[in-house]
């Protein structure tokens, strides 16, 4: 592909690329199963990064946001 690419017209998000993860959990699973990335970054780094991001997201999901509080109560 020659870059820079021409400007996209219309809704660039109208077509979903099924090869891309749609949730953080799916993205972390894809990261853990990556074949090429560990060669460049290191398998140990990717494992630690994935664990840290999982822990951060778990902590985030345990908090009740002000919007959720107003919405559900």
C-alpha positions as a Markdown table, in Angstrom:
| # | Residue | x | y | z |
|---|---|---|---|---|
| 1 | Unk | 0.0 | 0.0 | 0.0 |
| 2 | Unk | 1.3 | 3.4 | -0.9 |
| 3 | Unk | 1.1 | 6.0 | 1.8 |
| 4 | Unk | -0.1 | 8.4 | 2.6 |
| 5 | Unk | -3.5 | 6.9 | 1.7 |
| 6 | Unk | -6.2 | 9.0 | 0.3 |
| 7 | Unk | -8.7 | 10.5 | 2.7 |
| 8 | Unk | -11.6 | 8.3 | 3.5 |
| 9 | Unk | -15.0 | 9.7 | 2.7 |
| 10 | Unk | -18.2 | 8.9 | 4.7 |
| 11 | Unk | -18.2 | 6.8 | 7.8 |
| 12 | Unk | -14.8 | 5.1 | 8.2 |
| 13 | Unk | -16.3 | 2.9 | 11.0 |
| 14 | Unk | -19.2 | 1.6 | 9.1 |
| 15 | Unk | -17.5 | -1.6 | 8.1 |
| 16 | Unk | -16.2 | -3.7 | 11.0 |
| 17 | Unk | -12.9 | -5.4 | 10.5 |
| 18 | Unk | -13.5 | -8.9 | 12.0 |
| 19 | Unk | -9.8 | -9.4 | 12.5 |
| 20 | Unk | -9.6 | -6.7 | 15.1 |
| 21 | Unk | -10.6 | -7.4 | 18.7 |
| 22 | Unk | -13.8 | -5.6 | 19.8 |
| 23 | Unk | -13.2 | -5.8 | 23.6 |
| 24 | Unk | -10.2 | -5.2 | 25.9 |
| 25 | Unk | -10.4 | -8.9 | 26.9 |
| 26 | Unk | -10.2 | -10.0 | 23.3 |
| 27 | Unk | -7.3 | -7.6 | 22.7 |
| 28 | Unk | -5.4 | -9.0 | 25.7 |
| 29 | Unk | -6.1 | -12.6 | 24.4 |
| 30 | Unk | -4.7 | -11.6 | 21.0 |
| 31 | Unk | -1.7 | -10.1 | 22.6 |
| 32 | Unk | -1.0 | -13.2 | 24.6 |
| 33 | Unk | -1.3 | -15.4 | 21.5 |
| 34 | Unk | 0.8 | -13.2 | 19.2 |
| 35 | Unk | 3.4 | -15.0 | 17.2 |
| 36 | Unk | 5.5 | -12.2 | 15.8 |
| 37 | Unk | 5.4 | -9.5 | 18.5 |
| 38 | Unk | 7.3 | -11.4 | 21.1 |
| 39 | Unk | 10.3 | -11.6 | 18.7 |
| 40 | Unk | 10.5 | -7.8 | 18.7 |
| 41 | Unk | 9.4 | -6.9 | 22.2 |
| 42 | Unk | 10.2 | -10.0 | 24.2 |
| 43 | Unk | 7.8 | -12.7 | 25.5 |
| 44 | Unk | 8.5 | -11.8 | 29.1 |
| 45 | Unk | 7.6 | -8.1 | 28.6 |
| 46 | Unk | 4.4 | -9.1 | 26.8 |
| 47 | Unk | 3.4 | -11.5 | 29.6 |
| 48 | Unk | 4.0 | -8.8 | 32.3 |
| 49 | Unk | 2.3 | -6.1 | 30.2 |
| 50 | Unk | -0.8 | -8.3 | 29.7 |
| 51 | Unk | -1.0 | -9.2 | 33.4 |
| 52 | Unk | -0.7 | -5.5 | 34.4 |
| 53 | Unk | -3.4 | -4.4 | 31.9 |
| 54 | Unk | -5.7 | -7.2 | 33.1 |
| 55 | Unk | -5.3 | -6.2 | 36.7 |
| 56 | Unk | -5.8 | -2.5 | 35.8 |
| 57 | Unk | -9.0 | -3.3 | 34.0 |
| 58 | Unk | -10.3 | -5.6 | 36.8 |
| 59 | Unk | -9.7 | -2.7 | 39.2 |
| 60 | Unk | -11.5 | -0.3 | 36.9 |
| 61 | Unk | -14.5 | -2.7 | 36.5 |
| 62 | Unk | -14.9 | -3.0 | 40.3 |
| 63 | Unk | -15.5 | 0.8 | 40.7 |
| 64 | Unk | -19.0 | 2.1 | 40.3 |
| 65 | Unk | -18.9 | 5.3 | 38.3 |
| 66 | Unk | -21.1 | 8.3 | 39.1 |
| 67 | Unk | -23.1 | 7.7 | 35.9 |
| 68 | Unk | -23.8 | 4.0 | 36.9 |
| 69 | Unk | -24.8 | 5.1 | 40.3 |
| 70 | Unk | -27.3 | 7.7 | 38.9 |
| 71 | Unk | -28.5 | 5.3 | 36.2 |
| 72 | Unk | -29.2 | 2.3 | 38.4 |
| 73 | Unk | -30.3 | 3.9 | 41.7 |
